[in-house]
Amino acid sequence: MPDDPDDPHRPLLDDALGRLVRPYTFSDGRTEPTCQFDLMTMVVATGTGLRPKLGLDHAHVLDLCRTPVTVAEIAGHTRMPAAVAKVLLSDLVERGAVVTRRFNTGPGGSYSPPDIELLEALRDGLLKRL
């Protein structure tokens, strides 16, 4: 029977549905990352990761980190919950395979929070054109 859930040869991926396994299986049942991340934390590979000891999901995340990428983007590209992505990223940080950078929101930083007044003016201008 091809749809038998107890079939050990049942595929883990489905073209239409994506992953057919529970998210906690990617992180060996762990639900809390050992490092602090938020969704906007930038992550980039160091080039010194121990690839042979990584699982497929770790390797996929590491490949995504070849260029700087946010935790949210990693979760989206891998189609896994952000909490799971954070656990896998914690493993990679501990191995020295990736480093993290938070946006600098202080004075003179390269990132600053959005100006609410500017966003409201933009919204109002767009609404007038509709």
Secondary structure, 3 states (H helix, E strand, C coil): CCCCCCCCCCCCEECCCEECCCHHHCCCCCCCCCCCCCCCCEEEECCCCCHHHCCHHHHHHHHHCCCCEEHHHHHHHHCCCHHHHHHHHHHHHHCCCEEEECCCCCCCCCCCCCCHHHHHHHHHHHHHHC
